[in-house]
């Protein structure tokens, strides 16, 4: 069994409620952007699916994705309990139809 390497990427895919208007989507995107301010976030990338060629293995069905890089699991756990993250979930969760999270070691 391999040991946990240092660093991880926390990736979140959001499928939003289909009836959201543009103002609600902008509010969601602004909320996502605020997550970059949580201490311990080393790199932050977020946005809609890229307009790449449709292929059998490519999933463009999500509305927005978030990719956060952390130095270690402890930093990611700190993020989970940080007030900025908790506020994002409290304010934005009603806009989510589905959320999928993938955490992978670097």
N, C-alpha and C positions, 0 to 999 in steps of 0.2 A: 504494500500500500504506500503510495507516495505521500510525502508530507505537504502541508499547506504552504504554498509559496507566498512571499510577501506581495501585497497589493491585490486589489480586486476591482472589477468593473461591475457596477450595479446598473443594470439596464431595465428600463420600464417601458412597456408598450401600452398605449392608451387607445381604446376605442371609445369615442365620445358618444353621448346620447345623440341620436339622429336629428332631433328637433332643436338643437342649439342654434341660436342666431349668432351673427358675427360679433356682437358685443360680448356675448358669453364666451365665445371662442377666444377673443382677445384677452378677456379676464383670465381664462385658463392659462394661456400662454404667458401672461405676466406673472401669474402664480408660479408656473414652472421656472421662469427666469429667476425668481427670488430664491429658489433652492440653491443656486450657485453660491450664495452668501453663507451657507452653513460651514462653520469651521471644520476643516478636515477634507473638504472637497478639493482635490488636486486639479482635476480637469472636469469640465462641464460641457456637454454637447446636447442640443435638443432641437427637434424640428419634425416636420411632416415627412412622409415617405419620399424618397428621391424618385424623380420621374425617369426611372431606368426602364429598359425594355422588359416587357412581360415575359417571364420564363416559368416553366412548370414549378421550379423550386423557389421562386421569389414570391414573397407575401407582401403585397402593398395594401392590405386591407385595414391596417391600423391608421389612426388619425394623427398620432403624434408619438414620438419616442424621446426618451431621456436617457443619457449615458453619463454616469458619474464615476470618476476614478478616485479610489481611496488607497492610502498607503498600506492599510491592513484592515482586518475584520473589526478591530476595536473602533477604528475611525468610522466605519460604516454603521456599526451599532450606535455610536454617538449620534450620527446623522438621523437614524430612525427615531430617536427620542428627543431630538432638538426641537425647540418651539417653532422654528420656521417651517420645518417639515410637518409637524403636527397641525399647524395652522393651515398649511396647504391642503392637507387631507380633509380637515374639518370644513374648509370653505369650498373645496372643489369636488369632493367625492360624489355629490349628486349629479355632476356632469359626466361621470364615467359610466359607460355601458359595461365595459370589460377592462380589466387591467391584468397584464401578465408581467411578472418580474423574473429576470434571469440574473443571477450573480455568478460570475466566473473569476477564477484565479488568474493572475497575470504571471 
